[in-house]
Each structure stands twice: as C-alpha cells, then as structure tokens.
Amino acid sequence: MADELGIELHANTRIPDDYYMLSDAELDARILAAKAQLGEQVVLLGHHYQGARVVQWADFTGDSFKLAQLAVTKSTARYIVFCGVHFMAETADVLSPDGTSVILPDLGAGCSMADMADERQVDTCWSMLQERFPTTKIIPITYMNSTAALKAFCGENDGAVCTSSNAEGILNWAFARGEKVLFFPDQHLGRNTGYKMGIPLEQMVVYNPLFGDFECTDEQLENARIILWKGFCSVHQKFSVEQAQEVRSRYPGMKVIVHPECALDVVLAADHVGSTEYIIKMVEESPAGSQWAIGTEINLVHRLAETQKDKLILSLSGPNVCPCATMYRISPQHLCWALENLAEGRVVNQVKVAPDIRHWAGVALQRMLAITK
C-alpha cells in the first residue's frame, strides 16, 4: 500500500499475540537464533533512544546522522532492520542500493516532529514566499526528522538536509547560495543554530502551518534571514531553565548538557549543547567524578549512567522523565517477529520510498553528506 506522500509501506498481518507471551529469555534466544541464521544478510541499526532490550541487538548504534552514514557504508547487507522511527527507515531506503530491503519492526513508530510538516503545508508556505519575494533566492533546509517527501522537496529546490550535528555547516552552505533560508520542521534547532552563527533573533521569524501564515509583520518578514517552521520535539521541549537551576542548586559543580532541539533559553542556560553523539562523547571523555545533568531522551541518559558508573549522571528533568513514546513502539517482540519472518524468507514491514521521491530525497541527502565530509 502507499500513503499520501508516496511512501510504500509493505506490512504483513499484525504481530501474533504469541510473541507477547514469550519470556525475556525466550525472546533473547529466538532473536539470537534468527540473527545467526540470517548472518551477513542482515544488519541491525539502532538509534540511541531505543530501550536497552532492543538496542542490545544492534550491530551499530548512533544518532540520525551517523545511522544515515551507516546506511550507505553497510548497505551490502540484503536487509537493513532499522530500530528507530519511520523517517530513519525512509532515509536508509533512499541511501541504500537497489535490492536492499529496509524493515521497520513496527510501522507505527513515527515521529511527532516529522508529523508537524507535510508536503502540502510546505508547498503552501513556499508558494507564499515565492510570491512575496520573486527575485530573492530562498534555500529550503529540512531537518533529518522529516518525511522523505520533504527531503525530496529540498532536493528539487536546490536545498539540503541537515542534522543536529551539521546544522551550522549546512546553514553556512545555504547562505553562500541564497539570501533567505526556510528551515523546517524544528524551530528550535533552526533558531539555536542561527543564534550561534550570530544571526539576530529579530532576523528569524516563524511560519505557523496550522494557520498558514507568518507570525510576524511584513517588515520583519522582509528583513528575515531564516524563516522557522513552528515545529518542535515533544521530548526536548519539556526541558526548562528552572530544571537547570534546580539541579545546580542540589549538586554544586553539576554540568548541564542539552540537545539543540531544546528551546533557546534552555540552551543559553546550559554549559554544553550538542547532538546525541556530542553528548555521548562529552560525558564519556569527562574525568571520573564528573557530574552531568543531561537534557535529552531518557533511554540514552540511563545507558550513559549504566556505562559511566564513575560519574554522576542524571536526567535534567529529574524524576519527571522525558521518553520518546514512538521509539518505545519498537519492542523486542516486534524485532523477534521481523527477524524470524526474514529467516523464513518473508519480508515484513518493508519501508520503500517511491522512485521519484527517492531520487530527489537522495539528491538532498547526498548534498548533506558531501558538505559535511
């Protein structure tokens, strides 16, 4: 079947109830057996936000950027089983060669941020900008957390994809080619990156797709360098300056490190800001006895606390944890079911991007990879 954006999702019947009756030990044994049977035919990619019971089986772990690169370098496998969310699986399909099947163990594993921008909304915004600025070169940049259709839009319109790791480099590339940037779907990453680059806040305005209009005056839009989409990550938006103040008052010497999907005031209150890979590197390379309050998804925080026992590692949100609910949809049961079907010659939950979208999304992604080599 195909959804309205042209993404073909091949799904078998729902996972049998029997899988939910298996003990952890039984699931582990069956996943191990299926992986062994498939051998080098399959590679498992696991996002850092996955739960421990799933990510333990990943051949490679990473953030969106790292996993996008792995989808290219590890594409000799016949199957890529992506333990992440739908836009990541789409990206893997775009970057992998023909003949490679990308499987998302649960097709319901989406991304609330990616859902905040669809092709029709972006087309509406783009048409308004083209009508308003007919002689101005505007470069569209989409965050990795977006559908393949929006990546294709950027590919067709001289734009590119970015991640939290390379957003500054991509924006510098864009401004070397145009006067304005339309940045979607995460307003916070766009604003934080622009601010870091020295772009005044008054030169960054917001487009609200729900109302189909700009949240600024005509003069502000005229002077804007970055038009930000009114989207956000439901996890990272929950972190606050008050949480940073509280944790520092309780733990003198505590360092606060946050993801750039957090709001600007939180980013300014933090000691360090960076991508998931940056957060991991900073914490792992810090000296014994270091104290870290981390503003990102709780699974990663728990994993760092488990592996870095010589340091005090806490979630910035304290006991009010911030899980990524859609990541939790990839369960050991779904992984076991998908692998066992592959071992028996059945491809389930394949994510396959339509050819025209695949081409242009590939153009935008390859631009990103070339810029950030």
C-alpha positions as CSV (number, residue, x, y, z in Angstrom):
1,M,0.0,0.0,0.0
2,A,1.1,3.6,-0.4
3,D,0.4,6.6,1.8
4,E,-0.4,10.1,0.6
5,L,3.2,11.1,0.4
6,G,4.1,8.2,-2.0
7,I,5.9,6.1,0.6
8,E,5.1,2.4,0.1
9,L,4.7,0.5,3.3
10,H,4.6,-3.2,2.9
11,A,3.1,-4.8,6.0
12,N,2.0,-8.3,6.8
13,T,-0.7,-9.1,9.3
14,R,-0.1,-7.7,12.8
15,I,2.3,-9.4,15.1
16,P,0.8,-12.6,16.5
17,D,-0.3,-12.5,20.2
18,D,2.0,-15.5,20.9
19,Y,5.1,-13.2,20.8
20,Y,3.7,-11.3,23.8
21,M,3.6,-14.5,25.8
22,L,7.3,-15.1,25.5
23,S,9.6,-14.5,28.4
24,D,12.6,-12.3,28.1
25,A,14.9,-15.3,28.0
26,E,12.8,-16.9,25.2
27,L,12.8,-13.7,23.2
28,D,16.5,-13.4,23.5
29,A,17.1,-16.9,22.4
30,R,14.9,-16.6,19.4
31,I,16.3,-13.2,18.3
32,L,19.8,-14.6,18.6
33,A,18.9,-17.7,16.6
34,A,17.2,-15.7,13.8
35,K,20.2,-13.3,13.6
36,A,22.6,-16.3,13.4
37,Q,20.5,-17.9,10.7
38,L,20.5,-14.6,8.6
39,G,24.2,-13.9,9.2
40,E,25.6,-11.2,7.0
41,Q,22.4,-10.9,5.1
42,V,21.0,-8.6,7.8
43,V,22.4,-5.6,9.6
44,L,20.6,-4.1,12.6
45,L,20.8,-0.3,13.1
46,G,19.7,1.1,16.5
47,H,19.0,4.7,17.4
48,H,20.4,5.8,20.8
49,Y,16.9,6.5,22.1
50,Q,15.9,2.8,21.8
51,G,15.3,0.9,25.0
52,A,18.1,-1.4,26.3
53,R,16.1,-4.6,25.5
54,V,16.2,-3.6,21.8
55,V,19.4,-1.7,21.3
56,Q,21.4,-4.6,22.7
57,W,20.9,-6.4,19.4
58,A,22.0,-3.5,17.2
59,D,25.1,-4.1,15.1
60,F,25.6,-0.3,15.0
61,T,24.1,2.4,17.1
62,G,24.1,6.2,16.5
63,D,22.1,9.3,16.0
64,S,20.3,10.2,12.8
65,F,23.4,11.4,11.0
66,K,25.6,8.5,12.0
67,L,22.9,6.0,11.1
68,A,22.4,7.7,7.7
69,Q,26.1,7.3,7.0
70,L,25.9,3.6,8.1
71,A,23.0,3.0,5.8
72,V,25.5,3.8,3.0
73,T,28.6,2.1,4.2
74,K,26.8,-1.1,5.5
75,S,24.5,-1.4,2.5
76,T,26.0,-4.7,1.3
77,A,23.5,-6.5,3.5
78,R,20.4,-7.8,1.9
79,Y,18.2,-6.5,4.8
80,I,18.5,-3.4,7.0
81,V,16.4,-3.8,10.1
82,F,16.1,-0.3,11.5
83,C,15.3,0.0,15.2
84,G,14.3,3.7,15.1
85,V,11.3,5.6,13.6
86,H,9.8,5.9,10.1
87,F,11.8,8.8,8.8
88,M,15.0,7.0,9.6
89,A,13.9,3.9,7.8
90,E,12.9,6.0,4.8
91,T,16.4,7.6,4.8
92,A,18.0,4.2,4.9
93,D,15.9,3.1,1.9
94,V,16.8,6.3,-0.1
95,L,20.6,5.8,0.6
96,S,20.8,2.1,0.2
97,P,21.3,0.4,-3.3
98,D,18.5,-1.4,-5.2
99,G,18.0,-4.9,-3.9
100,T,18.3,-3.9,-0.2
101,S,15.1,-4.2,1.8
102,V,14.7,-1.8,4.8
103,I,12.5,-3.1,7.6
104,L,10.9,-1.1,10.4
105,P,9.8,-3.7,13.0
106,D,6.7,-1.6,13.9
107,L,5.3,0.7,11.2
108,G,3.6,2.7,13.9
109,A,7.0,4.0,15.1
110,G,6.7,7.6,13.9
111,C,8.0,11.0,15.0
112,S,5.7,13.7,16.3
113,M,8.1,16.4,15.0
114,A,8.2,14.9,11.5
115,D,4.4,14.9,11.6
116,M,4.3,18.7,12.1
117,A,5.2,19.3,8.5
118,D,3.7,17.7,5.5
119,E,4.2,18.3,1.8
120,R,1.1,20.3,1.2
121,Q,1.9,22.6,4.1
122,V,5.4,23.2,2.9
123,D,4.1,23.8,-0.7
124,T,1.7,26.5,0.7
125,C,4.5,28.2,2.6
126,W,6.9,28.0,-0.3
127,S,4.3,29.5,-2.7
128,M,3.7,32.4,-0.4
129,L,7.4,33.1,-0.1
130,Q,7.9,32.9,-3.9
131,E,5.0,35.3,-4.5
132,R,6.3,37.7,-1.8
133,F,10.0,37.5,-2.9
134,P,10.0,36.7,-6.6
135,T,13.7,37.8,-7.1
136,T,15.1,36.5,-3.8
137,K,16.9,33.2,-3.7
138,I,15.4,31.2,-0.8
139,I,17.1,27.9,0.2
140,P,14.9,25.2,1.8
141,I,16.6,23.1,4.5
142,T,14.8,20.3,6.2
143,Y,16.0,18.6,9.4
144,M,16.6,14.9,9.2
145,N,13.4,14.4,11.3
146,S,11.1,14.8,8.3
147,T,9.5,12.6,5.7
148,A,11.2,11.5,2.5
149,A,8.8,13.7,0.5
150,L,10.1,16.8,2.3
151,K,13.7,15.8,1.7
152,A,12.7,15.4,-2.0
153,F,11.2,18.9,-1.9
154,C,14.6,20.3,-0.8
155,G,16.4,18.2,-3.4
156,E,14.2,19.7,-6.2
157,N,14.5,23.2,-4.9
158,D,18.3,23.5,-4.5
159,G,18.2,22.7,-0.8
160,A,19.6,20.1,1.5
161,V,19.0,18.0,4.7
162,C,20.7,18.8,8.0
163,T,21.1,17.0,11.3
164,S,21.8,18.4,14.8
165,S,25.4,17.5,14.2
166,N,25.9,19.6,11.0
167,A,23.1,22.2,11.0
168,E,25.6,25.1,11.2
169,G,27.6,23.8,8.3
170,I,24.5,23.3,6.2
171,L,23.2,26.8,7.0
172,N,26.6,28.3,6.0
173,W,26.3,26.4,2.8
174,A,22.8,27.7,2.2
175,F,23.7,31.3,2.9
176,A,26.5,31.1,0.4
177,R,23.8,30.3,-2.2
178,G,20.8,32.4,-1.1
179,E,19.6,35.3,0.9
180,K,17.0,33.6,3.0
181,V,16.5,30.1,4.4
182,L,13.2,28.2,5.0
183,F,14.1,25.8,7.9
184,F,11.7,23.0,8.9
185,P,10.3,21.3,10.8
186,D,12.1,22.1,14.1
187,Q,12.1,25.8,15.0
188,H,14.4,25.3,18.0
189,L,17.3,23.7,16.1
190,G,17.0,26.4,13.5
191,R,16.8,29.3,16.0
192,N,19.6,27.9,18.2
193,T,21.9,27.3,15.2
194,G,21.2,30.7,13.7
195,Y,21.8,32.4,17.0
196,K,25.1,30.6,17.4
197,M,26.1,31.8,14.0
198,G,25.4,35.4,15.0
199,I,22.1,36.0,13.3
200,P,20.0,38.3,15.4
201,L,16.7,36.9,16.8
202,E,14.8,39.7,15.0
203,Q,16.1,38.3,11.7
204,M,14.5,34.9,12.4
205,V,10.7,34.7,12.1
206,V,8.2,31.9,12.5
207,Y,5.8,30.3,10.0
208,N,2.7,28.7,11.6
209,P,1.5,25.8,9.3
210,L,-1.7,25.4,11.3
211,F,-2.9,28.9,10.3
212,G,-0.9,29.1,7.1
213,D,0.7,32.4,7.9
214,F,3.8,34.1,9.3
215,E,3.9,35.2,13.0
216,C,5.5,38.5,12.2
217,T,4.9,41.8,10.4
218,D,5.6,42.3,6.7
219,E,8.6,44.3,7.6
220,Q,10.0,41.6,9.9
221,L,9.5,39.0,7.1
222,E,11.2,41.3,4.6
223,N,14.3,41.6,6.9
224,A,14.3,37.9,8.0
225,R,17.2,35.7,7.1
226,I,15.7,32.5,8.5
227,I,12.0,31.5,8.3
228,L,11.5,29.0,11.0
229,W,8.7,26.3,10.9
230,K,6.6,26.1,14.0
231,G,7.5,22.6,14.9
232,F,9.3,21.0,17.9
233,C,10.4,17.8,19.6
234,S,7.9,16.8,22.2
235,V,10.7,15.4,24.4
236,H,13.2,18.2,24.2
237,Q,10.6,21.0,24.5
238,K,9.9,19.7,28.1
239,F,13.2,20.8,29.5
240,S,13.3,24.1,31.3
241,V,15.7,26.8,32.7
242,E,14.1,26.1,36.1
243,Q,15.2,22.5,35.9
244,A,18.8,23.6,35.2
245,Q,18.7,26.0,38.2
246,E,17.3,23.3,40.5
247,V,19.8,20.6,39.6
248,R,22.7,23.1,40.1
249,S,21.4,24.1,43.5
250,R,21.2,20.5,44.6
251,Y,24.5,19.4,43.1
252,P,27.2,22.1,43.2
253,G,29.6,21.7,40.2
254,M,26.9,19.9,38.1
255,K,27.3,20.4,34.4
256,V,24.2,20.8,32.3
257,I,24.4,19.5,28.7
258,V,21.4,19.6,26.4
259,H,20.4,18.8,22.8
260,P,19.8,21.7,20.4
261,E,16.2,20.7,19.9
262,C,15.6,22.4,23.3
263,A,14.3,25.9,23.5
264,L,16.8,28.8,23.2
265,D,16.5,29.8,26.9
266,V,17.4,26.3,27.9
267,V,20.3,26.2,25.5
268,L,21.6,29.5,26.8
269,A,21.3,28.2,30.4
270,A,23.3,25.0,29.6
271,D,27.1,24.5,29.9
272,H,27.2,22.5,26.7
273,V,24.9,22.0,23.7
274,G,25.2,19.4,21.0
275,S,23.9,16.4,19.2
276,T,23.3,13.0,20.7
277,E,26.8,11.9,19.6
278,Y,28.3,15.1,21.0
279,I,26.6,14.5,24.4
280,I,27.9,10.9,24.5
281,K,31.4,12.0,23.6
282,M,31.5,14.8,26.2
283,V,30.3,12.6,29.0
284,E,32.4,9.6,28.1
285,E,35.6,11.7,27.9
286,S,35.0,13.6,31.1
287,P,37.1,12.8,34.2
288,A,35.9,10.4,36.9
289,G,33.8,12.2,39.4
290,S,32.2,14.5,36.9
291,Q,28.5,15.4,37.3
292,W,26.2,15.7,34.4
293,A,22.5,16.7,34.1
294,I,21.5,15.7,30.5
295,G,18.7,17.2,28.6
296,T,17.7,14.5,26.1
297,E,15.8,11.3,25.8
298,I,15.8,9.2,29.0
299,N,17.0,5.9,27.4
300,L,20.3,7.5,26.4
301,V,20.6,9.0,29.9
302,H,20.1,5.7,31.6
303,R,22.5,4.0,29.3
304,L,25.2,6.5,30.0
305,A,24.6,6.2,33.7
306,E,25.0,2.5,33.4
307,T,28.2,2.6,31.4
308,Q,29.8,5.6,33.2
309,K,29.5,4.5,36.8
310,D,32.4,6.6,37.9
311,K,30.3,9.8,37.2
312,L,27.0,11.1,38.5
313,I,24.6,11.2,35.5
314,L,21.1,12.4,35.9
315,S,18.2,13.5,33.6
316,L,17.8,17.2,33.6
317,S,14.1,16.7,34.1
318,G,14.7,14.7,37.3
319,P,12.1,12.1,38.2
320,N,9.7,13.6,35.5
321,V,11.4,11.6,32.7
322,C,11.0,12.5,29.1
323,P,10.7,9.4,27.0
324,C,10.2,9.3,23.2
325,A,7.0,7.4,23.1
326,T,7.2,6.4,19.4
327,M,10.7,4.9,19.9
328,Y,9.2,2.6,22.5
329,R,7.0,1.1,19.8
330,I,9.9,-0.9,18.6
331,S,9.7,-3.8,21.1
332,P,11.7,-7.0,21.4
333,Q,8.6,-8.8,20.3
334,H,8.4,-6.8,17.1
335,L,12.1,-7.3,16.5
336,C,11.9,-11.0,17.0
337,W,8.8,-11.3,14.7
338,A,10.5,-9.3,11.9
339,L,13.8,-11.3,12.1
340,E,12.0,-14.7,12.2
341,N,10.0,-13.8,9.2
342,L,13.1,-12.7,7.3
343,A,14.8,-16.0,8.3
344,E,11.8,-17.8,6.8
345,G,12.0,-15.8,3.6
346,R,9.2,-13.3,4.2
347,V,9.8,-9.6,4.2
348,V,7.5,-7.8,6.6
349,N,7.1,-4.1,7.3
350,Q,9.3,-3.0,4.5
351,V,9.6,0.7,4.0
352,K,10.1,1.6,0.4
353,V,10.2,5.1,-0.9
354,A,8.5,5.8,-4.3
355,P,11.1,6.2,-7.2
356,D,10.6,9.9,-7.9
357,I,10.7,10.8,-4.2
358,R,13.7,8.5,-3.7
359,H,15.6,10.3,-6.4
360,W,15.2,13.9,-5.2
361,A,15.4,12.9,-1.5
362,G,18.7,11.2,-2.4
363,V,19.9,14.5,-4.0
364,A,19.3,16.4,-0.8
365,L,20.9,13.8,1.4
366,Q,23.9,13.4,-0.8
367,R,24.4,17.2,-0.7
368,M,24.3,17.0,3.1
369,L,26.9,14.1,3.1
370,A,29.1,16.0,0.7
371,I,29.0,19.2,2.7
372,T,29.8,17.5,5.9
373,K,32.6,15.1,4.8
